[in-house]
């Protein structure tokens, strides 16, 4: 593992602001929107409304992780250098505004990426940190990818890992922005007329700014914007790669709460989206990802959500990565379409860390997992296993019992739909899961460098409340100790055998993370 990323500077890169009014609104905010929070109501005792607040990722990182907030326009103490634990804002829209005098420049994504590189170099010089973590919303993630995939390898002849430790994106259109209406005509008109610089979300421009030494003739037929070259250090520098396990994509699944343009945007991109970016376009193939029922932006958006923040915090500062797959299944050979729903939660948090359910248009496809998304084409995780969820844990965060186990919960449902002559039919259908159960997993950290002790039980085998369960008996065996990570296959309840076969297992893999 490379140098730990915890404690490195964080550079925030905001999203698309649109035309002049949006740009002016952005540049008058010292934090470019990273300071926005939200207020919610939860139902408490006797159905009384109880206030629940999320203060903003900026303030939470300051309070929870002891990060300083750097405002470059504010005079600081003479001679005092910022600490590495600091947050910086990439103010790339400032040059596009008349607010600061001079003639405004038209927005250019490659210029914003070069300016980001200049900011990173300035941050490294002032803090002494070797690299930075990038946190981006929407188009900001494309600016980061342009920097990492094109600017650094093409213009510096270096790897992006020399400058960037990790990349976390909220609702970034990694596959561009496409529409569920118009048969491709709205996209063609957008890319032709480039209204307010919006052609950056089309394939031609994306190919140009994501590909080192791009062919002027345009992208080849097999090029897909969601494919980010992986780099384990052995690939050529000019390939423009970055380690995919150092990338996290936060995917929104709530189109209804995105009210930009009076809801026209959400209607145009369709329900399988966050209101602006379709679910399949919001993820990099092979990268870490989590799904949350949040919209693209606004008060109920991804950036100012507890779900987004908790995933961000553990991705940047956690020390364990957990991957949960469904392996060894053998589905019935009939006309049923089988799907799974998975909800993952971590003890001590008020939200779900990952939620993939049919009601939010993002179930996990079991019948043909390779068609889960026609653009992202998810990579199966060996022996035809289907990824259910990935999460990150931190052994240093408070737990209910001192030095007690970390606990996370996986709710798993299996659903079936039947087709007849290419259409769904519901003659024998009951709108409920064919199987539902909850897997309770306890992880007890051990001495540094040693695998953790892990216990797992299905809720159907647990008497009483889950919260009262304590891990008992021998921990699960490490069934693959050769590669430095802990792995075990957990049998499903016997009731799943007619659906998934006798060999189906939940495969749990836990790796050290830094």
Buried (B, 14 or more C-beta within 10 A) or exposed (E): EEEEBBBBBBBBBBBBBBEEEEBBBBBEBBBBBBBBBBEBEEEEEEEEEEEEEBBBBBBBBBEEBEBBBBEEEEEEEEEEEBBBBBBBBBBBBBBBBEEEEEEBEEBBBBBBBBBBBEBBEEBBEBBEBEBBBBBBBBBBBBBBBBBBBBBBBBEEEEBBBEBBBBBBBBBBBBBBBBBEEEEEEBBEEBBEEBEBBBBBBBBEBBBBBBBBEBEEEEBEEEBBBBBBBBBEEEBEBEBBBBBBBBBBBBBBBBBEBBBBEEBEBBBBBBBBBBBBBBBBBBBBBBBBBBBBBBBBBBBBBBBBBBBBBBBBBBBBBBBBBBBBBBBBBEBEEEEBBBBBBBBBBBBEBEBBBBBBBBEBBBBBBBEEBEEBBEBBBBEEBEEEBBBBBBBBBBBEBEBEEEEEBBBBBBBBBBBBBBEEEEEEEEEEEEEEBBBBBBBBBBBBBEEEEEBBBBBBBBBEEEEEEEEEBEBEEEBBEBEBEEEEBBBBBBBBBEEBBEBBBEEBBBBBBBBBBB
